[in-house]
């Protein structure tokens, strides 16, 4: 007996057992998905099944390609709106940015030498994207540096941009664009994918990498979650806000160029619906209005839901004002779901909380 005891003592204490993983719980899974995406997955399933049964053309190949093109524009705008929302700000200027970039793109192309269509297209696209950078810088400086409410700032810049677009265009569409512009960037296919959809994929991947794999993305979430805490952790709050907002407005200008190529004209009223639709898409896709939370996949799914809803109602010939009523009701529903998600997230068990990672290694970076 003494020999066995001595042998055990020589071996040392028994190694501690690794903690067992918690058993699978369908309730926890549902709660986690609701916190991440709200009721959007359920709404998408119900919507697709309903319209597929009511109108068989809804799932036809032609309509699917049409939906893929339509969701490209709103999808990019929703991702741009998300960049503002995760920092606890709004972008109500994206519609005006789309309109002004469209008019600028078309006007520059028409005014450029027509004997060189490639140069005219290049100059028009660069001028339009520059508009997005300018609008983004104005928004960011007023919001980040002068601490003006993003709601009022972007509302003002949106109205101003739309007014400038109408002034430049004289209230009429700008026509006479190079045929190559519409053929190559509006109706062409890239690897069998419509060009606008291909651009959406690029933006989606870029935004995902930015927000999940870069320090700027982590800092943007931190600023939206708690700006004071982010500042104390060494985050340059102003620089983060400016970078994120400029990128958001740049994407809005990109959509203006894409729509101009699609319709082959520059118009000052093409972005009127985007401020509301982008907020609905983002919020119903799980991006928190309180900031600091959201996924790129959620913004895309929200945009897809709105496009499918509008497309299905058009196919069954629902009148336009009824669609406006449904979109308004959808916005209210999205706000209510966001409030419920916030309460569930606050009362969630500590074991379900994400692990916090260091925001930056540069102490005192925010000067």
C-alpha positions as CSV (number, residue, x, y, z in Angstrom):
1,X,0.0,0.0,0.0
2,X,2.8,2.4,0.9
3,X,4.6,1.6,-2.4
4,X,1.5,2.5,-4.4
5,X,1.0,5.7,-2.5
6,X,4.6,6.7,-3.0
7,X,4.3,5.9,-6.7
8,X,1.3,8.1,-7.1
9,X,3.0,10.9,-5.2
10,X,6.1,10.6,-7.5
11,X,3.9,11.0,-10.5
12,X,2.4,14.3,-9.2
13,X,-1.2,15.4,-9.2
14,X,-3.6,14.1,-11.8
15,X,-4.0,16.4,-14.8
16,X,-7.1,18.6,-14.7
17,X,-9.9,17.5,-17.0
18,X,-10.6,19.8,-19.9
19,X,-13.9,21.6,-19.5
20,X,-16.6,19.9,-21.5
21,X,-18.3,21.9,-24.2
22,X,-21.8,23.0,-23.3
23,X,-24.5,20.8,-24.7
24,X,-26.3,21.9,-27.9
25,X,-29.2,24.0,-27.1
26,X,-31.6,25.0,-29.8
27,X,-32.9,27.9,-27.7
28,X,-29.4,29.4,-27.5
29,X,-28.9,28.9,-31.2
30,X,-32.1,30.7,-32.1
31,X,-31.3,33.5,-29.7
32,X,-27.8,34.0,-31.2
33,X,-29.2,34.1,-34.7
34,X,-31.9,36.5,-33.6
35,X,-29.3,38.8,-32.1
36,X,-27.2,38.6,-35.2
37,X,-30.0,38.9,-37.9
38,X,-33.3,39.6,-36.2
39,X,-36.3,38.0,-37.9
40,X,-34.8,38.6,-41.4
41,X,-34.0,34.9,-42.3
42,X,-37.6,33.9,-41.4
43,X,-39.0,36.9,-43.4
44,X,-36.9,35.9,-46.5
45,X,-38.1,32.3,-46.4
46,X,-41.7,33.3,-46.1
47,X,-41.4,36.0,-48.8
48,X,-39.8,33.7,-51.4
49,X,-42.2,30.8,-50.8
50,X,-45.2,33.2,-50.9
51,X,-44.3,34.9,-54.1
52,X,-43.2,31.7,-55.8
53,X,-46.6,30.1,-55.1
54,X,-48.6,33.2,-56.1
55,X,-46.6,34.2,-59.2
56,X,-44.5,31.4,-60.9
57,X,-42.6,34.1,-62.9
58,X,-41.0,35.1,-59.6
59,X,-38.5,32.2,-59.7
60,X,-37.9,32.3,-63.5
61,X,-34.3,32.7,-64.7
62,X,-35.1,36.0,-66.3
63,X,-36.5,37.4,-63.1
64,X,-33.6,36.0,-61.0
65,X,-31.1,37.9,-63.2
66,X,-33.2,41.0,-62.9
67,X,-33.2,40.7,-59.1
68,X,-29.5,40.2,-59.1
69,X,-29.0,43.5,-61.0
70,X,-31.5,45.4,-58.8
71,X,-30.0,44.1,-55.5
72,X,-26.5,45.2,-56.6
73,X,-27.4,48.9,-56.2
74,X,-29.3,48.8,-53.0
75,X,-26.8,46.2,-51.6
76,X,-23.8,48.5,-52.0
77,X,-25.8,51.4,-50.6
78,X,-26.8,49.3,-47.6
79,X,-23.2,48.4,-46.9
80,X,-22.3,52.1,-47.2
81,X,-25.0,52.9,-44.7
82,X,-23.7,50.2,-42.4
83,X,-20.3,51.9,-42.3
84,X,-22.0,55.0,-40.8
85,X,-24.3,53.0,-38.5
86,X,-21.7,50.9,-36.8
87,X,-20.1,54.2,-35.6
88,X,-23.5,55.3,-34.2
89,X,-24.2,57.8,-37.1
90,X,-26.6,58.0,-40.0
91,X,-26.2,58.8,-43.7
92,X,-29.2,60.6,-45.1
93,X,-27.0,62.1,-47.9
94,X,-26.5,58.9,-49.9
95,X,-29.5,59.6,-52.1
96,X,-28.2,63.1,-52.9
97,X,-24.7,61.7,-53.5
98,X,-26.0,59.1,-55.9
99,X,-27.9,61.9,-57.8
100,X,-25.0,64.4,-58.0
101,X,-22.5,61.7,-59.0
102,X,-24.8,60.5,-61.7
103,X,-25.3,64.0,-63.1
104,X,-21.5,64.8,-62.8
105,X,-20.6,61.5,-64.5
106,X,-23.0,62.1,-67.4
107,X,-22.1,65.8,-67.8
108,X,-18.4,65.2,-67.9
109,X,-18.7,62.4,-70.4
110,X,-20.9,64.5,-72.7
111,X,-18.5,67.4,-72.4
112,X,-15.3,65.4,-73.0
113,X,-14.0,64.8,-76.6
114,X,-16.3,62.3,-78.2
115,X,-13.6,60.9,-80.5
116,X,-12.0,59.2,-77.5
117,X,-14.8,57.4,-75.7
118,X,-12.4,55.6,-73.3
119,X,-11.0,59.0,-72.1
120,X,-14.5,60.4,-71.7
121,X,-15.7,57.4,-69.7
122,X,-12.6,57.6,-67.4
123,X,-13.0,61.3,-66.8
124,X,-16.7,60.9,-66.0
125,X,-16.2,58.1,-63.6
126,X,-13.3,59.8,-61.8
127,X,-15.3,63.1,-61.5
128,X,-18.3,61.2,-60.1
129,X,-16.2,59.3,-57.5
130,X,-14.5,62.5,-56.5
131,X,-18.0,63.9,-55.7
132,X,-18.4,61.0,-53.2
133,X,-15.1,61.8,-51.6
134,X,-16.0,65.4,-51.2
135,X,-19.4,64.7,-49.7
136,X,-17.8,62.1,-47.3
137,X,-15.2,64.6,-46.2
138,X,-17.8,67.3,-45.5
139,X,-19.9,64.9,-43.5
140,X,-17.0,63.5,-41.6
141,X,-15.5,66.8,-40.7
142,X,-18.8,68.3,-39.5
143,X,-19.6,65.1,-37.5
144,X,-16.2,64.1,-36.1
145,X,-14.5,67.4,-35.7
146,X,-17.3,69.9,-35.0
147,X,-19.5,67.2,-33.2
148,X,-22.7,68.1,-35.2
149,X,-25.5,65.6,-35.2
150,X,-25.0,63.2,-38.2
151,X,-28.8,63.2,-38.7
152,X,-28.8,67.0,-39.4
153,X,-25.5,67.1,-41.2
154,X,-26.3,64.3,-43.7
155,X,-29.8,65.6,-44.2
156,X,-28.4,69.0,-45.1
157,X,-25.7,67.7,-47.4
158,X,-28.2,65.3,-49.1
159,X,-30.6,68.2,-49.9
160,X,-27.7,70.3,-51.1
161,X,-26.3,67.6,-53.3
162,X,-29.7,67.0,-54.9
163,X,-30.2,70.7,-55.4
164,X,-26.8,71.1,-57.1
165,X,-27.6,68.1,-59.3
166,X,-30.9,69.6,-60.4
167,X,-29.2,73.0,-61.0
168,X,-26.5,71.5,-63.2
169,X,-28.9,69.4,-65.2
170,X,-31.6,72.0,-65.5
171,X,-34.2,69.6,-64.2
172,X,-33.8,67.3,-67.2
173,X,-31.9,64.0,-67.7
174,X,-28.4,64.3,-69.3
175,X,-28.3,62.2,-72.4
176,X,-25.8,61.5,-75.2
177,X,-23.4,59.3,-73.2
178,X,-20.9,57.0,-75.0
179,X,-22.5,53.8,-76.1
180,X,-19.5,51.9,-74.8
181,X,-20.2,53.1,-71.3
182,X,-23.6,51.4,-71.1
183,X,-22.5,48.3,-73.0
184,X,-19.4,47.6,-70.9
185,X,-20.6,48.7,-67.4
186,X,-24.4,48.5,-67.5
187,X,-25.4,45.4,-69.4
188,X,-22.3,43.3,-69.7
189,X,-21.5,40.1,-68.0
190,X,-18.3,39.3,-66.1
191,X,-17.7,35.5,-65.9
192,X,-21.4,35.0,-66.5
193,X,-22.4,37.5,-63.8
194,X,-24.0,40.9,-64.5
195,X,-21.4,43.6,-64.0
196,X,-23.3,45.4,-61.2
197,X,-23.6,42.1,-59.3
198,X,-19.9,41.5,-59.8
199,X,-19.2,45.0,-58.3
200,X,-21.5,44.1,-55.4
201,X,-19.4,40.9,-54.7
202,X,-16.2,43.0,-54.7
203,X,-17.7,45.5,-52.3
204,X,-19.0,42.8,-50.1
205,X,-15.7,41.1,-49.8
206,X,-13.8,44.4,-49.3
207,X,-16.2,45.5,-46.6
208,X,-16.0,42.1,-44.9
209,X,-12.2,42.1,-44.9
210,X,-12.2,45.8,-43.6
211,X,-14.5,45.2,-40.7
212,X,-13.3,41.8,-39.6
213,X,-9.6,41.6,-40.4
214,X,-8.2,45.1,-40.1
215,X,-7.5,47.4,-37.1
216,X,-9.6,50.1,-38.6
217,X,-12.7,47.8,-38.6
218,X,-12.2,46.9,-35.0
219,X,-11.8,50.5,-34.1
220,X,-14.9,51.5,-36.0
221,X,-16.9,48.9,-33.9
222,X,-15.3,50.2,-30.8
223,X,-16.1,53.8,-31.5
224,X,-19.7,52.9,-32.2
225,X,-20.0,50.8,-29.1
226,X,-18.5,53.3,-26.7
227,X,-16.6,56.3,-28.0
228,X,-15.2,57.4,-24.7
229,X,-13.9,53.9,-23.9
230,X,-12.4,53.7,-27.4
231,X,-10.6,57.0,-26.8
232,X,-9.2,55.8,-23.5
233,X,-8.0,52.6,-25.2
234,X,-5.9,54.7,-27.6
235,X,-8.2,54.8,-30.6
236,X,-8.0,57.9,-32.8
237,X,-11.7,58.5,-32.9
238,X,-11.7,61.4,-35.4
239,X,-9.5,59.6,-37.8
240,X,-11.6,56.5,-37.6
241,X,-14.9,58.4,-38.2
242,X,-13.4,60.3,-41.1
243,X,-12.0,57.2,-42.8
244,X,-15.3,55.2,-42.4
245,X,-17.6,58.0,-43.5
246,X,-15.5,58.9,-46.6
247,X,-15.6,55.2,-47.7
248,X,-19.4,55.1,-47.2
249,X,-20.0,58.2,-49.3
250,X,-17.5,56.9,-51.9
251,X,-19.6,53.7,-52.3
252,X,-22.7,55.9,-52.7
253,X,-21.0,57.7,-55.6
254,X,-20.0,54.3,-57.1
255,X,-23.7,53.4,-57.2
256,X,-24.4,56.6,-59.0
257,X,-22.0,55.7,-61.7
258,X,-23.4,52.1,-61.9
259,X,-27.0,53.3,-62.3
260,X,-25.9,55.9,-64.9
261,X,-24.3,53.1,-66.9
262,X,-27.4,51.0,-66.5
263,X,-29.9,53.6,-67.7
264,X,-27.5,55.4,-70.0
265,X,-28.5,58.8,-68.7
266,X,-27.7,61.1,-65.8
267,X,-30.7,61.8,-63.6
268,X,-31.1,64.0,-60.5
269,X,-33.9,62.0,-58.9
270,X,-32.5,58.4,-59.0
271,X,-31.4,58.3,-55.4
272,X,-34.5,59.6,-53.6
273,X,-35.5,56.3,-52.1
274,X,-32.0,55.2,-50.9
275,X,-31.8,57.0,-47.5
276,X,-34.9,55.2,-46.2
277,X,-34.4,51.9,-48.0
278,X,-30.7,51.7,-46.9
279,X,-31.6,52.2,-43.2
280,X,-34.4,49.7,-43.4
281,X,-32.1,47.1,-45.1
282,X,-29.4,47.7,-42.5
283,X,-31.5,47.7,-39.4
284,X,-33.6,44.7,-40.5
285,X,-30.3,42.9,-41.3
286,X,-29.1,43.2,-37.7
287,X,-27.1,46.5,-37.8
288,X,-27.8,48.2,-34.5
289,X,-28.9,51.8,-34.5
290,X,-27.0,52.2,-31.2
291,X,-23.8,51.5,-33.1
292,X,-21.0,49.0,-32.5
293,X,-22.7,46.0,-34.0
294,X,-23.6,44.6,-37.4
295,X,-22.5,42.2,-40.2
296,X,-22.0,42.8,-43.9
297,X,-24.0,39.7,-44.6
298,X,-26.9,41.2,-42.6
299,X,-26.8,44.4,-44.7
300,X,-26.9,42.4,-47.9
301,X,-29.7,40.2,-46.7
302,X,-31.7,43.2,-45.8
303,X,-31.2,44.7,-49.2
304,X,-32.1,41.4,-50.8
305,X,-35.4,41.3,-48.8
306,X,-36.4,44.8,-49.9
307,X,-35.6,44.1,-53.6
308,X,-37.5,40.8,-53.5
309,X,-40.5,42.5,-51.8
310,X,-40.6,45.2,-54.4
311,X,-40.0,42.8,-57.3
312,X,-42.7,40.4,-56.1
313,X,-45.3,43.1,-55.6
314,X,-44.5,44.5,-59.1
315,X,-45.1,41.1,-60.6
316,X,-48.5,40.7,-58.9
317,X,-49.3,44.3,-59.8
318,X,-49.5,45.8,-56.4
319,X,-49.9,49.6,-56.7
320,X,-47.0,51.8,-55.9
321,X,-48.5,53.6,-52.9
322,X,-49.3,50.2,-51.3
323,X,-45.6,49.4,-51.6
324,X,-44.7,52.7,-49.9
325,X,-47.1,51.8,-47.0
326,X,-45.4,48.4,-46.6
327,X,-41.9,49.9,-46.6
328,X,-43.0,52.4,-43.9
329,X,-44.4,49.6,-41.9
330,X,-41.3,47.6,-42.4
331,X,-39.2,50.4,-41.1
332,X,-41.3,50.6,-37.9
333,X,-41.0,46.8,-37.6
334,X,-37.2,47.0,-38.0
335,X,-37.0,49.6,-35.2
336,X,-39.0,47.4,-32.9
337,X,-37.0,44.3,-33.7
338,X,-33.8,46.3,-33.1
339,X,-35.1,47.3,-29.6
340,X,-36.0,43.7,-28.8
341,X,-32.6,42.5,-30.0
342,X,-30.9,45.1,-27.8
343,X,-32.7,43.9,-24.7
344,X,-31.9,40.3,-25.5
345,X,-28.3,41.1,-26.1
346,X,-28.0,42.9,-22.7
347,X,-29.6,40.1,-20.8
348,X,-27.7,37.3,-22.6
349,X,-25.5,35.0,-20.4
350,X,-21.9,36.1,-20.0
351,X,-20.8,32.8,-21.7
352,X,-22.3,34.0,-25.0
353,X,-20.5,37.3,-25.0
354,X,-17.7,37.7,-27.6
355,X,-14.1,37.8,-26.5
356,X,-12.7,41.3,-26.6
357,X,-9.5,41.8,-28.5
358,X,-7.0,44.7,-28.2
359,X,-8.0,47.7,-30.3
360,X,-4.6,49.1,-30.8
361,X,-1.1,48.8,-29.5
362,X,-0.4,52.5,-29.9
363,X,-1.1,54.1,-26.5
364,X,-2.1,57.7,-26.6
365,X,-2.7,57.5,-30.3
366,X,-5.8,59.8,-30.2
367,X,-4.4,63.3,-30.3
